[in-house]
Amino acid sequence: MKKYLQITSFLGFLAILLGAFGAHALKEKLTPDALQSFQTGVRYMMYHVIVLLFVNTTDMLSQKAQKLISNLFLLGIFCFSGSIFAITVLGVSAKSIWFITPLGGLFFMIAWVFMLFSIQKRN
C-alpha cells in the first residue's frame, strides 16, 4: 500500500499545484467556461486523492480490495481530470477525446460501488 500512498501524495501535490496554476496563470488565458472546466478537473482530482488516502489506510478493506479500488480511482483521475486538462490547457480537441472524460466518471462510479460492497462484505 506504500506505493499507492506515494502516488496519492504526489497527486495531492499536483492537485494543489494545478489549482494554483489555474487560479493565477490561467485566469487571463482561458475563457471563463474553460477555466471552470479546469477547476472541475482539479476539484475531482482532489476529492479522489482524499478518498485514496482513506482507501489505503483503512482496515475496513482487504488489501485486494484496496488495490482494485485504488486502481479504479487512479484511472478515473487520469481519464476524467486528465482529459479536462488536455482539452483546456493543451488545446486537445474535445471531439477527438470526447469519450475519455465520461469513461473517467464511470471508473469513479465503479470504484465507489465496489468500495461500498467491499466494506459491507468485510464487516
C-alpha positions as CSV (number, residue, x, y, z in Angstrom):
1,M,0.0,0.0,0.0
2,K,3.1,2.2,0.3
3,K,3.2,2.6,-3.4
4,Y,-0.4,3.8,-3.6
5,L,0.2,6.3,-0.7
6,Q,3.2,7.6,-2.6
7,I,1.2,8.0,-5.8
8,T,-1.6,9.6,-3.8
9,S,0.8,12.0,-2.1
10,F,2.2,13.1,-5.5
11,L,-1.3,13.5,-6.9
12,G,-2.3,15.7,-3.9
13,F,0.7,17.9,-4.5
14,L,-0.2,18.0,-8.2
15,A,-3.8,19.0,-7.5
16,I,-2.6,21.9,-5.3
17,L,-0.1,23.0,-7.9
18,L,-2.7,22.8,-10.8
19,G,-5.2,24.6,-8.7
20,A,-2.8,27.5,-8.1
21,F,-1.8,27.4,-11.7
22,G,-5.4,27.7,-12.8
23,A,-6.2,30.4,-10.3
24,H,-3.2,32.6,-11.3
25,A,-1.6,31.7,-14.6
26,L,-4.7,30.5,-16.5
27,K,-7.1,33.2,-15.3
28,E,-6.2,35.6,-18.1
29,K,-5.5,32.9,-20.7
30,L,-8.7,30.7,-20.6
31,T,-12.3,31.6,-21.2
32,P,-14.5,31.6,-18.1
33,D,-16.1,28.3,-19.2
34,A,-12.7,26.7,-19.9
35,L,-11.4,27.9,-16.5
36,Q,-14.5,26.5,-14.8
37,S,-13.9,23.1,-16.6
38,F,-10.2,23.2,-15.5
39,Q,-11.2,23.8,-11.9
40,T,-13.7,20.9,-12.1
41,G,-10.8,18.7,-13.1
42,V,-8.7,19.9,-10.2
43,R,-11.7,19.5,-7.7
44,Y,-12.5,16.0,-8.8
45,M,-8.8,15.1,-8.6
46,M,-8.5,16.3,-5.1
47,Y,-11.8,14.7,-3.9
48,H,-10.4,11.3,-5.1
49,V,-7.0,11.9,-3.7
50,I,-8.6,12.3,-0.3
51,V,-10.6,9.1,-0.8
52,L,-7.5,7.3,-1.9
53,L,-5.9,8.3,1.5
54,F,-8.8,6.6,3.2
55,V,-8.8,3.5,0.9
56,N,-5.1,2.9,1.5
57,T,-5.1,3.4,5.3
58,T,-8.3,1.8,6.4
59,D,-8.5,-1.7,7.8
60,M,-12.1,-1.9,6.6
61,L,-11.0,-3.1,3.2
62,S,-8.9,-6.1,2.3
63,Q,-5.6,-5.4,0.5
64,K,-7.0,-6.9,-2.6
65,A,-10.0,-4.5,-2.5
66,Q,-7.7,-1.6,-1.7
67,K,-5.6,-2.3,-4.8
68,L,-8.6,-2.7,-7.1
69,I,-10.4,0.4,-5.7
70,S,-7.1,2.4,-5.9
71,N,-6.5,1.4,-9.5
72,L,-10.1,2.4,-10.4
73,F,-9.8,5.8,-8.7
74,L,-6.4,6.4,-10.4
75,L,-7.9,5.5,-13.8
76,G,-10.7,7.9,-13.0
77,I,-8.4,10.7,-12.1
78,F,-6.3,10.1,-15.2
79,C,-9.2,9.9,-17.6
80,F,-11.6,12.4,-16.1
81,S,-9.3,15.1,-14.8
82,G,-6.5,14.4,-17.3
83,S,-8.8,14.7,-20.3
84,I,-10.2,18.0,-19.0
85,F,-6.6,19.3,-18.5
86,A,-5.7,18.2,-22.0
87,I,-8.7,20.0,-23.5
88,T,-8.5,23.2,-21.5
89,V,-4.7,23.7,-21.3
90,L,-3.1,21.7,-24.1
91,G,-5.8,22.6,-26.7
92,V,-6.6,19.0,-27.5
93,S,-9.8,18.8,-29.5
94,A,-12.7,17.7,-27.3
95,K,-14.1,15.9,-30.3
96,S,-11.0,13.7,-30.5
97,I,-11.2,12.5,-26.9
98,W,-14.9,13.1,-26.1
99,F,-15.3,9.6,-24.6
100,I,-12.4,9.8,-22.1
101,T,-14.0,12.2,-19.6
102,P,-17.2,10.1,-19.1
103,L,-15.0,7.0,-19.0
104,G,-13.2,8.5,-16.1
105,G,-16.5,9.3,-14.4
106,L,-17.5,5.7,-15.0
107,F,-14.3,4.5,-13.3
108,F,-15.1,6.7,-10.3
109,M,-18.6,5.3,-10.0
110,I,-17.4,1.7,-10.3
111,A,-14.8,2.4,-7.6
112,W,-17.4,3.9,-5.2
113,V,-19.8,1.0,-5.7
114,F,-17.0,-1.6,-5.3
115,M,-15.9,0.2,-2.1
116,L,-19.4,0.1,-0.8
117,F,-19.7,-3.7,-1.4
118,S,-16.3,-4.4,-0.1
119,I,-16.9,-2.6,3.2
120,Q,-20.3,-4.4,3.5
121,K,-18.7,-7.7,2.8
122,R,-15.8,-7.1,5.2
123,N,-17.9,-6.2,8.2
